[in-house]
Amino acid sequence: MAVQAARRALFKAMSCSKQYVAFAKVSFASRLNGHGARHYSADPNDDLRVRHLDGEDAGIVVVGINRPKAKNSISKNLVKMMSEAVEDIKKDNRVRSVIICSLVPGIFCAGADLKERSKMHQSEVGPFVSKARALITELGNLPVPTIAAIDGAALGGGLEMALACDIRITSSTAKMGLVETKLGIIPGAGGTQRLPRVIGVSLAKELIFAARVVDGTEACRLGLASHSVEQNKSGDAAYLRALELAREINPQGPIAIRMAKLAINQGTEVDLSTGLAIEEACYAQVIPTKDRLEGLSAFKEKRRPYFKGE
């Protein structure tokens, strides 16, 4: 019974994401040439920049939020642009990891664009929040590892976006919190569900009830972030650490990583017996791959494997 349930859950997840066989033409806004340096911009018409790194960093995608005049707050246009970017990434099996970061110094994402929200009719608020929630859900469902590089304030929806990522890296001076109760509302893009799963129910309740904001060091202590790094003069210490981690992930077998992520994500939502069956089903997906044979050959020949995602 557990095996059958696990297989149904696994195949449903694969069908929804089409994650290990999909391939599409890249349609990202711009590319980096030769290195992973981050470039700030004050162009208000460029809310999001999605870049493929190249050379040895090929396979790493950097998604940079760029709304300097609005503290990277989540607007209708940003939701639209991010949804399109996530869809492109999901369909491109050349992508091996994704870094979500800010191109604005001192801020990650301040949450909802309250100026825009104040101009919405009451009937517009619910549908907009639903679209933002769907975006963050799709971000969480990406088949490749996602890393949130938090070099500044991540509040409300900004933290919810980071919570949907697999790994969060923060600078020690960054500020993080679900502060919606200060506005008489609750987190509406997954915060009430993801935060307890990350740091535990009691601590999540405390932070949400009190609308508490913690710095990067405290976030790391609570388990909200995997790493906290001292901020540098250029204000991108978390991004640089995220890039280091992406470079660690890059050489590993891409199909194996996708299946490992799927096994973990599906398995943590069920009992152990069903989770083990999900792991077995995911393992079965890597057995017939050329990458598995390449890994064995490389081990035998004492060389670095060259995985193609096949």
N, C-alpha and C positions, 0 to 999 in steps of 0.2 A: 504493500500500500504506500509506504513512504517513498519507495523508488518511483512508483508511478506518479505520485503527486509531485515529486521533485522534477521528473522529466517534463511534466506538463508545465510547471512553473518556468523551467529552463527554456523550453521551446517557445513559450509565450514571450519571454523576455527577448529571446533572439529575434522572434518575428517582429516585435515592436521596434527594436532598434536596428535590425538588419546589420548587426554590428561587425560581424567577422568576414563578410563577403562583399559589403557595399563598396562602390567606387564611383566617384563623380569628378567632373571637371572642377578645378579650383577656381573660386570666384571671390577671393579675398581682396580687401581694399588695397593693400600694399605689402611689400616684402622688405625684409632686412637683407642686406648684402654683406655676407662674410662674418658677421659677429652678432652678439646678442645685446648690444648696447641699447638702452632705452632713450627715446627722444621725447621731450615734453613739447606740447603744442598748445597754443591759445586760440586756435581756430574754432569758433563756436559752431561752425557747420560740419565739424568733424567729430561727432559725439563718440564714435567708436573706431578704433584702428585694429584690424586683425592682420597679423603678419606671420608669414612662414619664415622661420630661420633656415639658413642654408649651410652648405659645407658640412662639417662634422655635426652641426646642430640640426641638420635636416630631419624633419619629423616633429620638431617642437613648434607649436603654434602659440603665439603671444596675443592675447586679447586685451587691449588697453582701453580703458574707459577715459574719455576726454571731454568733460564738461566743466571747465575751470570756473566759469561764472556761476555755476549752480552746484558746486561742490560734488560733482559727479552724481547728483541725485537722479532717481529713476523716473524718466519721463516717458510719454507715449512713444516718442521717436527712438529713445534708447532701447525700450522693450522691443520695438520692431527690428531695429538693427541687430540687437543681440540674438533675437530669435532666428533671424536669417543666418547669422554667423554660426550659431550652434547647429543649425540644420546642415550647413555646408560641411562643418567639421564631422558631423555624424556620418555623412555619406562618403568621406574620403579616407580610405584605409591606409593611406600613406602617413596619416597623423599618428604619432606615438605618445604624445603628451601635450597638455594644454596648460598654459599659465594665464590666470586671470589677474590683471594688475591695473594700476591707475597710471595715467600719464600726467596727472596733476599732483604736484608736490604737496605732501602733508594731508592728503585725503585718499581714502580708498573709495568709499561710496557712502554718502550721508543719508541714504534711504530714499523714501518717496520724495518727488518734487512737490513740495507742499504749496508752492505758488501756483503751479499748474493744477494741483488738486483742488485748491480753493475756488478755481474758476469752473470746476466741473459741476454739472447738475447732479443731484443725489442719485439719479438713475444711472449715471455714468460711472460712479465710483466702483460698484460691485463688478461690472464687466472688466474694468481696467485692472482691478486687483486680481481677478481671475486670470487675465492674460499674463500679469507679472508672476503669479504663482505657477502658471503653466511653463513659462520661460525657465524659472528656477528649477522646476521639476525636470525639464528636458536637459538642463545643464547637469543635474545630478545623474541623469540616465545616460550621459555620454559613455561610450564603451571604453574610452581610454582614460588613463590617470589625469585628474585635474588638480591643479595646485593654485590656491589663492595666495597671492603675495600681498600682504597687508602692510603697507608702509605709512598708513595714516588712519584716520577715523573710519571705522566700519560700523555704522549705526543702523538700526531698524532693518529695512530691506537690504542694505549693504551687507550686514552680517548674515542675513538669511541667504544671500547669494554665496557668501564664503562658506556657509554651513553645507551647501549643496556640493561643494568640492570635496574631493577625497582627502586632501591634505591642506592644512592652513599653516602658513609661515608668516610671522609677524615681526615687525621691528619692536624693540622694547618700549618705545614711546607711543606706539599706535594705541588708539582707543577703540574698544569694542563693546557693543551692548545692544540689547533689544529694548528700546526705550518707548515703545508704543503706548504703554499704559500712562505715560505722561500726557498723551494726547487724548486719553479717554477711549482708546481702541486697543486691540491686541495684535500681535504679529500675525500677518495674513498671508505670508508667502512661505510657510513651512516652519517658521521659527519655533512654534509650540510643539512641533513633532521632532524636528531634527536636533534641537539643542538638548532635550532630555536624552536622546540616543547617544549624544557625544559626551556629555559631562554627568549624566545621571539625573533622575527626576527631581530630587530634593534641591540640588544646586540650581537646576534650570528654573524651578519655580521661584527660588529666591531672587535670581537675577531678573526674571521677567516681572515678578510682582513689584520689586523695588525699582525697576527701570535702571538697574545699576550698570555703570560703565566701568570696565576694567582696562588696565594697560596691557601691553604685550607680554610683559613678564608674568603678571598675574594670570593672563589667559593661558599661558603655557603651563603654569602650575596647576590650573584647573583642568587641563586636558583639552581646552578649547582650541589650542594651537599645538602643533607638533614641535615647532622650533620658534624661539624668540632670539633675535639677533640685535646687537647694538646698531643704532642708526648711524649712517655715515653722512658726510658733508653733502653728498648729492641727493640724499633722501631716498635711496633705492636699495637699501641693504636687504630687505625682505625679498625683493625681486631678484637680486643677485644670488641669494641663497636658494630661491626657487629654481633659478636657472641651473645651479649646480646639481640640484636634485633631479631635474629633468634630464640632465646629461648623464646621471647615474642610471636612469630608467631606460634611456634611448637605446643602448646596445642590447638589451634583453629581448627575448623572443616576443614579438608583438602579439601574436595570436595567444601565446601563453599568458601574457599580461591581461589581455581582454578577458580570457576565460577565468583567470584568477580573480579579477575584479567582479565578474558576474557571479562567481561562486561565493565570494564574500558578501556581496550585496544581497543576493537571494538567500543565502544561508543564515545570515544574522536575523532574518525576519521570521524564521521558522524554528521548530524544535531541532535538537541536535541530530536525531536520527534522519529527519528529512534533509537537514543541512548536509550530512555526510553523503546522502544519495545525490544531492545537487552537485557536490564536489566530484563524485564518481561520474556523473553525466558530463560535467565540464571537462574532466580529464579525458573522457572518451573522444572529445572533439579535437584534442591535440595529437592523439595517437597517429592518425593518418597523414599528418602534415609533413611537408618537406623540411620545415624548420626543426622538427624533432630529430629527423635523421641528420641534419646539419649539426645539431648540438652534439649528437653522439660521435659524429666524425671528428668534430673539432676537439672533443675531449680525448679521443683516441690519438689524434695527431698532435696534441698539445699545442693547439693554436686558438686564437680567438674565433668564435663562430661568426658567421655572416648570415644573419637572418633576413629573409625577404618577405616575411608575412604570408607564406604560402604553405 
